[in-house]
Amino acid sequence: MVGYGEKTVAEVFRELAVSGASFKFAARGGSVKVSIDGLHSSLSPR
């Protein structure tokens, strides 16, 4: 995924979990909505 440098998405979320951030996924219609500490960002597969 572009935008995370050398880290995979799994590594990014693992670090978030270790840092105490809370997050959840919602998959709908081919896209994934990620909620992190009240921030919302949509990731769409290409």
PDB file with SEQRES, HELIX, SHEET and CRYST1 records, atoms N, CA, C and O in Angstrom:
SEQRES   1 A   46  MET VAL GLY TYR GLY GLU LYS THR VAL ALA GLU VAL PHE          
SEQRES   2 A   46  ARG GLU LEU ALA VAL SER GLY ALA SER PHE LYS PHE ALA          
SEQRES   3 A   46  ALA ARG GLY GLY SER VAL LYS VAL SER ILE ASP GLY LEU          
SEQRES   4 A   46  HIS SER SER LEU SER PRO ARG                                  
HELIX    1 AA1 VAL A    9  VAL A   18  1                                  10    
SHEET    1 AA1 3 PHE A  23  ARG A  28  0                                        
SHEET    2 AA1 3 SER A  31  ILE A  36 -1                                        
SHEET    3 AA1 3 LEU A  39  LEU A  43 -1                                        
CRYST1    1.000    1.000    1.000  90.00  90.00  90.00 P 1           1          
ATOM      1  N   MET A   1       0.841  -1.187   0.000  1.00  0.00           N  
ATOM      2  CA  MET A   1       0.000   0.000   0.000  1.00  0.00           C  
ATOM      3  C   MET A   1       0.880   1.242   0.000  1.00  0.00           C  
ATOM      4  O   MET A   1       1.861   1.317   0.739  1.00  0.00           O  
ATOM      5  N   VAL A   2       0.534   2.186  -0.808  1.00  0.00           N  
ATOM      6  CA  VAL A   2       1.303   3.415  -0.932  1.00  0.00           C  
ATOM      7  C   VAL A   2       1.043   4.305   0.282  1.00  0.00           C  
ATOM      8  O   VAL A   2      -0.087   4.397   0.761  1.00  0.00           O  
ATOM      9  N   GLY A   3       2.082   4.951   0.769  1.00  0.00           N  
ATOM     10  CA  GLY A   3       1.899   5.912   1.847  1.00  0.00           C  
ATOM     11  C   GLY A   3       2.403   5.430   3.194  1.00  0.00           C  
ATOM     12  O   GLY A   3       2.414   6.195   4.159  1.00  0.00           O  
ATOM     13  N   TYR A   4       2.821   4.170   3.276  1.00  0.00           N  
ATOM     14  CA  TYR A   4       3.297   3.656   4.551  1.00  0.00           C  
ATOM     15  C   TYR A   4       4.792   3.356   4.539  1.00  0.00           C  
ATOM     16  O   TYR A   4       5.301   2.722   5.463  1.00  0.00           O  
ATOM     17  N   GLY A   5       5.493   3.799   3.515  1.00  0.00           N  
ATOM     18  CA  GLY A   5       6.925   3.553   3.462  1.00  0.00           C  
ATOM     19  C   GLY A   5       7.210   2.064   3.356  1.00  0.00           C  
ATOM     20  O   GLY A   5       6.653   1.372   2.503  1.00  0.00           O  
ATOM     21  N   GLU A   6       8.084   1.578   4.232  1.00  0.00           N  
ATOM     22  CA  GLU A   6       8.467   0.172   4.186  1.00  0.00           C  
ATOM     23  C   GLU A   6       7.556  -0.711   5.024  1.00  0.00           C  
ATOM     24  O   GLU A   6       7.729  -1.930   5.044  1.00  0.00           O  
ATOM     25  N   LYS A   7       6.603  -0.127   5.705  1.00  0.00           N  
ATOM     26  CA  LYS A   7       5.741  -0.908   6.583  1.00  0.00           C  
ATOM     27  C   LYS A   7       4.540  -1.457   5.829  1.00  0.00           C  
ATOM     28  O   LYS A   7       4.011  -0.819   4.918  1.00  0.00           O  
ATOM     29  N   THR A   8       4.124  -2.641   6.224  1.00  0.00           N  
ATOM     30  CA  THR A   8       2.880  -3.176   5.686  1.00  0.00           C  
ATOM     31  C   THR A   8       1.725  -2.613   6.504  1.00  0.00           C  
ATOM     32  O   THR A   8       1.924  -2.065   7.588  1.00  0.00           O  
ATOM     33  N   VAL A   9       0.529  -2.755   5.975  1.00  0.00           N  
ATOM     34  CA  VAL A   9      -0.647  -2.286   6.707  1.00  0.00           C  
ATOM     35  C   VAL A   9      -0.749  -2.996   8.053  1.00  0.00           C  
ATOM     36  O   VAL A   9      -1.104  -2.380   9.058  1.00  0.00           O  
ATOM     37  N   ALA A  10      -0.438  -4.292   8.072  1.00  0.00           N  
ATOM     38  CA  ALA A  10      -0.501  -5.050   9.321  1.00  0.00           C  
ATOM     39  C   ALA A  10       0.457  -4.476  10.360  1.00  0.00           C  
ATOM     40  O   ALA A  10       0.109  -4.376  11.537  1.00  0.00           O  
ATOM     41  N   GLU A  11       1.655  -4.099   9.934  1.00  0.00           N  
ATOM     42  CA  GLU A  11       2.629  -3.525  10.861  1.00  0.00           C  
ATOM     43  C   GLU A  11       2.151  -2.191  11.411  1.00  0.00           C  
ATOM     44  O   GLU A  11       2.325  -1.901  12.595  1.00  0.00           O  
ATOM     45  N   VAL A  12       1.547  -1.379  10.546  1.00  0.00           N  
ATOM     46  CA  VAL A  12       1.037  -0.082  10.988  1.00  0.00           C  
ATOM     47  C   VAL A  12      -0.017  -0.269  12.070  1.00  0.00           C  
ATOM     48  O   VAL A  12       0.024   0.401  13.102  1.00  0.00           O  
ATOM     49  N   PHE A  13      -0.970  -1.186  11.837  1.00  0.00           N  
ATOM     50  CA  PHE A  13      -2.029  -1.386  12.823  1.00  0.00           C  
ATOM     51  C   PHE A  13      -1.513  -2.073  14.077  1.00  0.00           C  
ATOM     52  O   PHE A  13      -2.045  -1.847  15.165  1.00  0.00           O  
ATOM     53  N   ARG A  14      -0.482  -2.912  13.947  1.00  0.00           N  
ATOM     54  CA  ARG A  14       0.123  -3.524  15.126  1.00  0.00           C  
ATOM     55  C   ARG A  14       0.733  -2.435  16.005  1.00  0.00           C  
ATOM     56  O   ARG A  14       0.577  -2.460  17.226  1.00  0.00           O  
ATOM     57  N   GLU A  15       1.427  -1.481  15.388  1.00  0.00           N  
ATOM     58  CA  GLU A  15       2.012  -0.377  16.150  1.00  0.00           C  
ATOM     59  C   GLU A  15       0.933   0.470  16.808  1.00  0.00           C  
ATOM     60  O   GLU A  15       1.096   0.911  17.946  1.00  0.00           O  
ATOM     61  N   LEU A  16      -0.172   0.700  16.096  1.00  0.00           N  
ATOM     62  CA  LEU A  16      -1.278   1.451  16.683  1.00  0.00           C  
ATOM     63  C   LEU A  16      -1.833   0.725  17.901  1.00  0.00           C  
ATOM     64  O   LEU A  16      -2.134   1.348  18.919  1.00  0.00           O  
ATOM     65  N   ALA A  17      -1.969  -0.599  17.794  1.00  0.00           N  
ATOM     66  CA  ALA A  17      -2.499  -1.374  18.909  1.00  0.00           C  
ATOM     67  C   ALA A  17      -1.559  -1.298  20.109  1.00  0.00           C  
ATOM     68  O   ALA A  17      -2.012  -1.144  21.243  1.00  0.00           O  
ATOM     69  N   VAL A  18      -0.259  -1.403  19.865  1.00  0.00           N  
ATOM     70  CA  VAL A  18       0.729  -1.338  20.937  1.00  0.00           C  
ATOM     71  C   VAL A  18       0.718   0.035  21.596  1.00  0.00           C  
ATOM     72  O   VAL A  18       0.921   0.148  22.805  1.00  0.00           O  
ATOM     73  N   SER A  19       0.480   1.084  20.801  1.00  0.00           N  
ATOM     74  CA  SER A  19       0.487   2.439  21.344  1.00  0.00           C  
ATOM     75  C   SER A  19      -0.800   2.759  22.098  1.00  0.00           C  
ATOM     76  O   SER A  19      -0.920   3.825  22.702  1.00  0.00           O  
ATOM     77  N   GLY A  20      -1.758   1.840  22.062  1.00  0.00           N  
ATOM     78  CA  GLY A  20      -2.987   2.046  22.814  1.00  0.00           C  
ATOM     79  C   GLY A  20      -4.105   2.672  22.008  1.00  0.00           C  
ATOM     80  O   GLY A  20      -5.174   2.959  22.547  1.00  0.00           O  
ATOM     81  N   ALA A  21      -3.873   2.888  20.718  1.00  0.00           N  
ATOM     82  CA  ALA A  21      -4.925   3.448  19.870  1.00  0.00           C  
ATOM     83  C   ALA A  21      -6.000   2.388  19.650  1.00  0.00           C  
ATOM     84  O   ALA A  21      -5.705   1.196  19.560  1.00  0.00           O  
ATOM     85  N   SER A  22      -7.230   2.833  19.565  1.00  0.00           N  
ATOM     86  CA  SER A  22      -8.308   1.893  19.266  1.00  0.00           C  
ATOM     87  C   SER A  22      -8.741   2.091  17.820  1.00  0.00           C  
ATOM     88  O   SER A  22      -8.810   3.219  17.330  1.00  0.00           O  
ATOM     89  N   PHE A  23      -9.028   0.995  17.149  1.00  0.00           N  
ATOM     90  CA  PHE A  23      -9.435   1.099  15.758  1.00  0.00           C  
ATOM     91  C   PHE A  23     -10.368  -0.042  15.414  1.00  0.00           C  
ATOM     92  O   PHE A  23     -10.361  -1.082  16.074  1.00  0.00           O  
ATOM     93  N   LYS A  24     -11.171   0.151  14.381  1.00  0.00           N  
ATOM     94  CA  LYS A  24     -12.063  -0.900  13.909  1.00  0.00           C  
ATOM     95  C   LYS A  24     -12.224  -0.783  12.405  1.00  0.00           C  
ATOM     96  O   LYS A  24     -12.033   0.282  11.819  1.00  0.00           O  
ATOM     97  N   PHE A  25     -12.580  -1.906  11.796  1.00  0.00           N  
ATOM     98  CA  PHE A  25     -12.767  -1.953  10.352  1.00  0.00           C  
ATOM     99  C   PHE A  25     -14.235  -2.155  10.017  1.00  0.00           C  
ATOM    100  O   PHE A  25     -14.961  -2.823  10.753  1.00  0.00           O  
ATOM    101  N   ALA A  26     -14.663  -1.585   8.922  1.00  0.00           N  
ATOM    102  CA  ALA A  26     -15.989  -1.871   8.385  1.00  0.00           C  
ATOM    103  C   ALA A  26     -15.845  -2.012   6.876  1.00  0.00           C  
ATOM    104  O   ALA A  26     -15.497  -1.053   6.187  1.00  0.00           O  
ATOM    105  N   ALA A  27     -16.111  -3.204   6.369  1.00  0.00           N  
ATOM    106  CA  ALA A  27     -15.996  -3.440   4.933  1.00  0.00           C  
ATOM    107  C   ALA A  27     -17.369  -3.321   4.298  1.00  0.00           C  
ATOM    108  O   ALA A  27     -18.341  -3.914   4.766  1.00  0.00           O  
ATOM    109  N   ARG A  28     -17.433  -2.548   3.229  1.00  0.00           N  
ATOM    110  CA  ARG A  28     -18.723  -2.341   2.581  1.00  0.00           C  
ATOM    111  C   ARG A  28     -18.511  -2.006   1.107  1.00  0.00           C  
ATOM    112  O   ARG A  28     -17.819  -1.041   0.781  1.00  0.00           O  
ATOM    113  N   GLY A  29     -19.096  -2.790   0.233  1.00  0.00           N  
ATOM    114  CA  GLY A  29     -19.066  -2.478  -1.192  1.00  0.00           C  
ATOM    115  C   GLY A  29     -17.681  -2.391  -1.811  1.00  0.00           C  
ATOM    116  O   GLY A  29     -17.455  -1.550  -2.681  1.00  0.00           O  
ATOM    117  N   GLY A  30     -16.750  -3.235  -1.390  1.00  0.00           N  
ATOM    118  CA  GLY A  30     -15.429  -3.249  -2.001  1.00  0.00           C  
ATOM    119  C   GLY A  30     -14.450  -2.252  -1.423  1.00  0.00           C  
ATOM    120  O   GLY A  30     -13.316  -2.163  -1.895  1.00  0.00           O  
ATOM    121  N   SER A  31     -14.858  -1.494  -0.408  1.00  0.00           N  
ATOM    122  CA  SER A  31     -13.919  -0.584   0.241  1.00  0.00           C  
ATOM    123  C   SER A  31     -13.885  -0.885   1.728  1.00  0.00           C  
ATOM    124  O   SER A  31     -14.793  -1.521   2.263  1.00  0.00           O  
ATOM    125  N   VAL A  32     -12.844  -0.430   2.387  1.00  0.00           N  
ATOM    126  CA  VAL A  32     -12.689  -0.665   3.817  1.00  0.00           C  
ATOM    127  C   VAL A  32     -12.670   0.674   4.523  1.00  0.00           C  
ATOM    128  O   VAL A  32     -11.875   1.551   4.188  1.00  0.00           O  
ATOM    129  N   LYS A  33     -13.538   0.827   5.490  1.00  0.00           N  
ATOM    130  CA  LYS A  33     -13.525   2.053   6.289  1.00  0.00           C  
ATOM    131  C   LYS A  33     -12.805   1.749   7.591  1.00  0.00           C  
ATOM    132  O   LYS A  33     -13.132   0.783   8.280  1.00  0.00           O  
ATOM    133  N   VAL A  34     -11.832   2.568   7.922  1.00  0.00           N  
ATOM    134  CA  VAL A  34     -11.042   2.368   9.126  1.00  0.00           C  
ATOM    135  C   VAL A  34     -11.311   3.524  10.077  1.00  0.00           C  
ATOM    136  O   VAL A  34     -11.197   4.691   9.703  1.00  0.00           O  
ATOM    137  N   SER A  35     -11.665   3.189  11.300  1.00  0.00           N  
ATOM    138  CA  SER A  35     -11.898   4.215  12.312  1.00  0.00           C  
ATOM    139  C   SER A  35     -10.802   4.114  13.362  1.00  0.00           C  
ATOM    140  O   SER A  35     -10.658   3.083  14.020  1.00  0.00           O  
ATOM    141  N   ILE A  36     -10.025   5.190  13.519  1.00  0.00           N  
ATOM    142  CA  ILE A  36      -8.927   5.201  14.479  1.00  0.00           C  
ATOM    143  C   ILE A  36      -9.101   6.386  15.414  1.00  0.00           C  
ATOM    144  O   ILE A  36      -8.973   7.538  14.998  1.00  0.00           O  
ATOM    145  N   ASP A  37      -9.394   6.102  16.687  1.00  0.00           N  
ATOM    146  CA  ASP A  37      -9.530   7.165  17.680  1.00  0.00           C  
ATOM    147  C   ASP A  37     -10.419   8.300  17.189  1.00  0.00           C  
ATOM    148  O   ASP A  37     -10.099   9.471  17.394  1.00  0.00           O  
ATOM    149  N   GLY A  38     -11.523   7.966  16.548  1.00  0.00           N  
ATOM    150  CA  GLY A  38     -12.448   8.990  16.089  1.00  0.00           C  
ATOM    151  C   GLY A  38     -12.129   9.564  14.725  1.00  0.00           C  
ATOM    152  O   GLY A  38     -12.913  10.342  14.181  1.00  0.00           O  
ATOM    153  N   LEU A  39     -10.979   9.189  14.159  1.00  0.00           N  
ATOM    154  CA  LEU A  39     -10.641   9.646  12.811  1.00  0.00           C  
ATOM    155  C   LEU A  39     -11.146   8.617  11.812  1.00  0.00           C  
ATOM    156  O   LEU A  39     -11.037   7.413  12.042  1.00  0.00           O  
ATOM    157  N   HIS A  40     -11.695   9.091  10.708  1.00  0.00           N  
ATOM    158  CA  HIS A  40     -12.235   8.171   9.711  1.00  0.00           C  
ATOM    159  C   HIS A  40     -11.493   8.347   8.388  1.00  0.00           C  
ATOM    160  O   HIS A  40     -11.303   9.464   7.906  1.00  0.00           O  
ATOM    161  N   SER A  41     -11.085   7.234   7.823  1.00  0.00           N  
ATOM    162  CA  SER A  41     -10.363   7.263   6.561  1.00  0.00           C  
ATOM    163  C   SER A  41     -10.802   6.068   5.730  1.00  0.00           C  
ATOM    164  O   SER A  41     -10.870   4.950   6.242  1.00  0.00           O  
ATOM    165  N   SER A  42     -11.094   6.283   4.484  1.00  0.00           N  
ATOM    166  CA  SER A  42     -11.519   5.179   3.625  1.00  0.00           C  
ATOM    167  C   SER A  42     -10.358   4.726   2.742  1.00  0.00           C  
ATOM    168  O   SER A  42      -9.676   5.537   2.115  1.00  0.00           O  
ATOM    169  N   LEU A  43     -10.157   3.427   2.712  1.00  0.00           N  
ATOM    170  CA  LEU A  43      -9.128   2.846   1.859  1.00  0.00           C  
ATOM    171  C   LEU A  43      -9.827   2.017   0.793  1.00  0.00           C  
ATOM    172  O   LEU A  43     -10.550   1.074   1.113  1.00  0.00           O  
ATOM    173  N   SER A  44      -9.619   2.359  -0.455  1.00  0.00           N  
ATOM    174  CA  SER A  44     -10.256   1.617  -1.540  1.00  0.00           C  
ATOM    175  C   SER A  44      -9.211   0.832  -2.323  1.00  0.00           C  
ATOM    176  O   SER A  44      -8.188   1.384  -2.727  1.00  0.00           O  
ATOM    177  N   PRO A  45      -9.469  -0.453  -2.537  1.00  0.00           N  
ATOM    178  CA  PRO A  45      -8.522  -1.248  -3.333  1.00  0.00           C  
ATOM    179  C   PRO A  45      -8.507  -0.778  -4.781  1.00  0.00           C  
ATOM    180  O   PRO A  45      -9.516  -0.303  -5.301  1.00  0.00           O  
ATOM    181  N   ARG A  46      -7.357  -0.914  -5.423  1.00  0.00           N  
ATOM    182  CA  ARG A  46      -7.253  -0.483  -6.817  1.00  0.00           C  
ATOM    183  C   ARG A  46      -7.371  -1.661  -7.746  1.00  0.00           C  
ATOM    184  O   ARG A  46      -7.307  -1.496  -8.964  1.00  0.00           O  
TER     185      ARG A  46                                                      
END                                                                             
